[in-house]
Structure formats: structure tokens, C-alpha cells
Amino acid sequence: MSLTNTNLDLTQTLSCLPEKFIVDFANGIDVAKDHIRIQRNRTGFFNRFYDGFTGQGAQRQTEINASLADGVDGALKWLTELTASLAHSNYAIVKVNERIKTLLSDVTTLVHYSADTRRKLEDFSLSLNARCDLLAKELARVDFEQRAERQLEQVFNKWAAGRLDAFSIAGRCYATIEELYWGDFGDFCRSHNNRVRQGFIDDLIHRAMRQLSIDICNESSQQRFPTYQWLAPPVNQKLGVDAREALAYLGDWSESESHPFVFTTSQLPDELPLALPRICESERLAKALVTEVFDRRCS
């Protein structure tokens, strides 16, 4: 794959970007219209990642575009290869599998699709089912809880080490929570009952509160700060515009009324939502971001 240095840095810093990209790619395939909508109405950031993940230079991209122009067959080819190379989390694979099942159902109702297209969809669906079965068995393993705890430790170590310093303080917290949502930690929370899940969520909130306080307070004893300070961009923006666009892409599911904290942190609107407090402390910010991410229903 051919990625720019900046995009490569972003995929290393935000490992959930490829997972979300694969799910968005799968959801963008439209059997009824027999073309790909995924590149429409997307930010330049998404398109650059699309080119980076799927192409190796102009000639390679031309071949890909020609393949995609053929409709579902071309899209399915690239979705299969991208899923094999980029999708590693259980959540992403399950979401792609759900979309493939829908596509398979759509294709069976349209007579103009060839038997070869249907066979390819069926083969891909079987492959995804096999991966889901393997992952399901892993979810039942004793070490699943340990993997969730390990990821929790790793992402907060990344934050504490300054790997997220290109984002605002609130942005660092949101990026960390999103990483956990797409990884082992999120899988663990989605597959366990409320009591066990809540214990992990509480641990996440407490760690986020502590790191938020460290980042904004330093030696200050003050606990509450104006919201704009939590959202203020860092003085030294190592990743600059791409960092802001990456965060906006991760949070493109949020809405100002139902997810005011995520929406404001990721989309940086000109005016703050009415539901967002103008003065905020670390506990309020951490709880709100965790709740909005893990209780969302649109991803």
C-alpha cells in the first residue's frame, strides 16, 4: 500500500482509522444502483486515505478506478483484499459481514447480476463467517479480559507519552476512547453483562479523568476550566490539518444534540451546542465522552 508519511503516522497513532475505513467502504457499495457511493460526499481526508490504502501510484489508481467502475464485482474485489489486510478487530469484521449479507440478499432479487457475482459474494460471506467464528471462539477464551485490560493500558500509555499531542486535550481523550471502542476493550464491553461492563467503563472514566487533569492542570490546583481551553489546539501541531481531519472523520457519526461532547470535540463547530457546558471539569468531560461513544447506536 502507498500512504503518505503523514497518513502513515496517523494510522499508527490512530489504529482504528483503517477499521472504520473498511466498514465505511463496505457500507458504500450500492447493489441497486450498481456503483460505488463511498467517494461521494466525503472529506478530502477520506479520499486521500482511500487512495493510500488502495493504490500504488497513478497507474495503479487508474486500474483500481476502472475496476470500481464495473460496479459490485470491482468493489467486492477490493473490499475482499482490504478486509484481509486492514481489518483486524472483531467489530469491523462483524460489520463488514453484516453488509455483505445484505448485499447478497439484494443481488438475489436482481436478475441482471451474473452467477459469478453471486458466487463471489457467497464465497466472501463464507470467508467472513469463518473469521467471525474464529473471533467468537477467541471472545470466549479466558485471556479475553486480559487483552481488554492490556489495550486499556496501552492506549493510555500512548496518551501519557505524548503520542496524541497533535490534538486538543479533549481530542486526546476522544481519540483514546474511540481506539478502545474499536478494539479488544470495546469487544469485551459489548459481549459482557452490565455489571462486568460497567466495571471496565468506570476504570476507563477514572483513567481519562486522571490524564485530562494532568494535561490541563500541570501544577495548577484549579479543577474547572472554560470549555474552549479543553478544545484549544496545541501550540505545536505536529500533524496539523490532517490531525484535525482525522478526528473529524472518526467522529462523523455524532450529532450536536444527541452527542454534544463528541460532536464538538471532533467537528469543532463555530458555535458550541446548547447542551455543552461552558465551564467543565475533567470528570464531566470524561464521563460524557465515554458515555456518548460506548452508548452510540449509529456505528
HELIX and SHEET records of a PDB file:
HELIX    1   1 ASN A    5  THR A   13  1                                   9    
HELIX    2   2 CYS A   16  ASN A   27  1                                  12    
HELIX    3   3 GLY A   44  THR A   54  1                                  11    
HELIX    4   4 GLY A   57  ALA A   69  1                                  13    
HELIX    5   5 VAL A   72  LEU A   86  1                                  15    
HELIX    6   6 ASN A   90  THR A  108  1                                  19    
HELIX    7   7 ALA A  115  LEU A  139  1                                  25    
HELIX    8   8 PHE A  144  ALA A  160  1                                  17    
HELIX    9   9 ILE A  169  TRP A  182  1                                  14    
HELIX   10  10 ASP A  184  ARG A  190  1                                   7    
HELIX   11  11 ASN A  194  CYS A  217  1                                  24    
HELIX   12  12 THR A  227  LEU A  231  1                                   5    
HELIX   13  13 GLY A  240  LEU A  250  1                                  11    
HELIX   14  14 PRO A  260  GLN A  267  1                                   8    
HELIX   15  15 SER A  282  PHE A  294  1                                  13    
SHEET    1   A 2 ILE A  29  ASP A  30  0                                        
SHEET    2   A 2 HIS A  35  ILE A  36 -1                                        
SHEET    1   B 2 ARG A 224  PRO A 226  0                                        
SHEET    2   B 2 ILE A 279  GLU A 281 -1                                        
END                                                                             
